[in-house]
Amino acid sequence: MKKLSSQDYCRSVLERSRSSFGTAISFLPVEKRRAMTAFYAFCRAVDDAVDDARNISDARRNLLVWAYRLDAAFEGEPLEPIGEELRWAHKTFGLQKEHLALILEGCRWDLTRSRYETFADLYDYCYRVASAVGLAVVTITSGTDPRLFRYAEITGIAVQITNIIRDVGEDARNGRIYLPQEDLALFGVPEEDIIRGSDTHTFRRLIAFEAHRAREFYRLSEAAAPREARRNLAFAETIRETYRALLEEMEQNHYPVFTRRVSLSKRRKIVIAAKQLVFAALG
């Protein structure tokens, strides 16, 4: 059997995942599509390194392996196909090892932390697992203007808070509560209510507060995007607007976070993506 090229290998990872990410990538120019496919393959491989591990020790070991592979890809000779493609993306678009290393660090945090005392603590976590993704995306699709990095950071925070709200019930069943402990105390919500899935009046007030916080970050990220760069931000804007629409969907359905995982229809996602492509084309 003919060995796959590094490019074909990463493409096969994306195709096997059947992720909607692949649909969004398909609208990019060829070279940016290649770089984004490599980045997706890296994120998928890191997720699998944790999810498929038998225990925390194995997961930590797998993440160390990926840290070593990153070093080899950016500072030596790539050791495997994804590393080869990441090295190409670094040379072609300036993809930064530091952003990928932050993602690994966020995965390590998930192995050892199940609570966050303050929003400042949670912000640090969101920066690693979501803003770092945004930083890599805008580097590939839009450039390295520091204003773009600020836009990516704030967008990542908004997106991750939205994820946290949506997954409150699922996370609680897995022993995790990402909502800041200081917020639970402020609204008088005992951890036990969240673990039991008690949709109380005080919990509704807490979730509404977190949703308001997310909306503020969406507003700030929109303001942070440089006007002259909007033409190259269609991909990032599609992600941002998709998650903002998801937040609105949860709000309209009174945040049913204990009973179901709210999602958008495929049609609505396509409409959002099409709008961003039109906005980009019009400048």
N, C-alpha and C positions, 0 to 999 in steps of 0.2 A: 504493500500500500504506500502511495506517495505521501511523503511527509508534508504536513501543512506548513506554509510560510507563517511567519509571526503575525502578519497582517490577517491572513485567513483564519488563524487560530483565534485571534481576538474577535473577529467577526462571528465565528462559530459560537463563542461564549454568549455574545449578544443575541444571536438567533435562537439559541436553546432556551434563553431566559424568557422569551416572548414578552419582554417588558415594553411598556408604552414608550420608554426612553428611546427604543429603537425607531419608533415612528417619528419622534421629534428630531433625532439625529439625521434621518433620511433627507431632511430639508436643507441640511448644511452643504456647502461646497465640498468637493471630494476630499481634499487634504484635511480640512477641519473635521469632516466625518470620520476619517481614519484616526485622527488624534482622539476624538471623543469616544470612539469605539474602544481604543486602548485604555482610556481612563475608566470607562464602564467595566471593562474586563478586570481591571485592577480592583475596583470597588466590589465587584461580584466575588472575586477570588478571596478577598479579605473577609467578606461576610461569611463565605463558606468555610474559611479557615477557623472561624469561631463557631458557627452553627453546627458543623460536622464533627467538632472535637468531642471526645468522650467525657472530658472533665475540664475544669478550669486550668489545670497544669498543662494539658495538651493544647488548649486554646492559647495560652501565653506563649508556649513554645512555637506554635504556628505563626503567631504575630511576630515573634523574633526572627523567624525565617524570612518573613516578608520585609522586615526592616533591613535584613542583610541583602535581600534581593534588590531593594531600592538603592542601597549604597552601591551595589555592583552596577545597576543600570545607569546611575547618574555620575558615578565617580570611577568606574572601572569597566569591566566587560559584562554585559547582561548575561544572566545565567539561564533565562528561559524566555519564551516568546513574548509574554506580556512586558517583561523588562526591556526587550528589544524595541517594542513599539513605544514604550514610555520614553526611552532614550531618543527615538526619532521625534516624538512630540516635543521633547525638551529642545532639541536642536532646531526644529522647524518653527515652533511657536513660543518657546521660552517656558514651557511647563516646569513648575518649580517642585523640586523634591520636598521642600519644607511643607508645602500644602498637603502632599500625600502622606508625609510623616505625621501631620496633625490628625489625619483620618485614622491612622493606626493607633495613635494615642487615645483618641475617642473610644475606639474599640476596647482598649485596655481598661479605660475607666468603666465601661459597661460590665467588665468582669468582676470589678471589686466594689462598685458604688451602686446602691439602690435608692439612696435618698440625697437630696440637696437642700442644705439648710437655708440658703438665701437665693434671691434671684441672681445676684452677682456670681454665685457658685454655678447656678444653672447656665448662665450666660457663657461661662468658660467651657462648659460641656457642649452647648449648642455651637459654639465657635468651632470646636474640633470636629463634630460629626456632621455639621451642615454648612457653616460658613466656609470651611476649608474646601468643601465640594464646590461651592459657588466661586471661590477664588480660582480653583483649577479650571472651571468652566469658562469664566470670563477671560482668563489668560489665553485659552485656546481660541475662543470665538471673537474676542473683542480687543485684547491687548493688555498692556500692563500699566496703564494710567492709574496712579494712586486713587483717583476718584472712583474708578471702576472697582478697585479693591474694597473701598468703603461701601459702595453699593452692594457688592457681593456679600460682605460681612453682615450688613443689616438685613438683607434679603434672607440669608441663611438663618438668622435668629427668628425672623417672622415665620419662615417655613417650619422650623423645628418646633416652635411653640404650637403651631397648628397641629403638627404630628402628635405632640404630647397630649393635647386636648382630645384628639380623636381616639388615641390609644389608651386613655386613662383606665378603662375597664380591663383590657387585655394585659396591660402592664401590671395592674394590681394583682391579677390572678397569677402572675409570674413573680410576685413578691417585690415589685418595683413601684415606687411613687415618685415621679419626676416633678410634680408640682412642688414648689418651694415650701419647706416646712414653715417658714415665716408667714406665708400666705394662708396656710391651713389654720395657723394660730389666729391670724387677723380675722378670719371669717368664722372661727369657732367650729371648724370641721375636724373631727377626730379621724385619725388614720383608719380606725376600724370601720367607719362609714364607707370609706373608699374601697377598702378590702372586701367588704360585704356587698358593695354595689348599691348602697343606699342613696337614692336620688332625692335627697332632702332639699328643703328650701335654702339652707345655708350652703349646701354644695352647689346649687344652681347659681347662687350669688358669687361663689368662688370661681366657677367656670366662666361666668359672664365677665368677671374681672380679668381673667387670663385671656379671654378672647379680645377684650378691649386692648390689652397690652399688645397682642399680636397685630391688631389693626393699626396701632400706632407705629409699629415697626414696618408694616407694609407702606404706610404713608411716608415714613422717613426714607425708606429705600427708593420709593418713586421719586422723591425730591433729590436724592443723591445721584441719580443717573445723569451723567453729562448729556446735555441735549445733542451735542455733535456726535455722540457715540451711539445714539439710539438705533441707527441703521444696523449696527452690528450686535445689538442686544436682543434680537428676536428670540433666540433660544432661551436665554436667561429670563426674559420677560414672560415667555410661555410658562416656565416653571413657576415663576412668582404669581402670575395671574391664575394659574390652575389651583394653587394652594390657597390663594385668597378666595377663590370661588368655593373651595371646599369648606373654608371657615364660614362663609355665608350660608352654605347648605346646612351645616351643623346648627347654626343659629336659627335658621328658619324651621328646623325640626326639633328645636328646644334641647339640643345637645344630648342625643340618646346614646351617650358614650358607654353606658353599662350594658346596653342591650344589642347594639350592632355597630359594625365598623362602617361609618358613613363614607361613601365614595361618589365620584362624579361619573356620569355615563360616558361612554366612549364618544358619542356624538358631541357632548358638551366640550370634551377635551379637544376634539378636532376643531370645533368652532373657535375656541380660545386660541389655539395655535394659528389658525387661519387669520384671525384678526391681527395677531402680532406680526405675521408675515406681511400683511397689507400695510400696517403702520410702518414697518421697516422699509418697505418698498417706497412708501411716500416720504420717507425721511422725517 
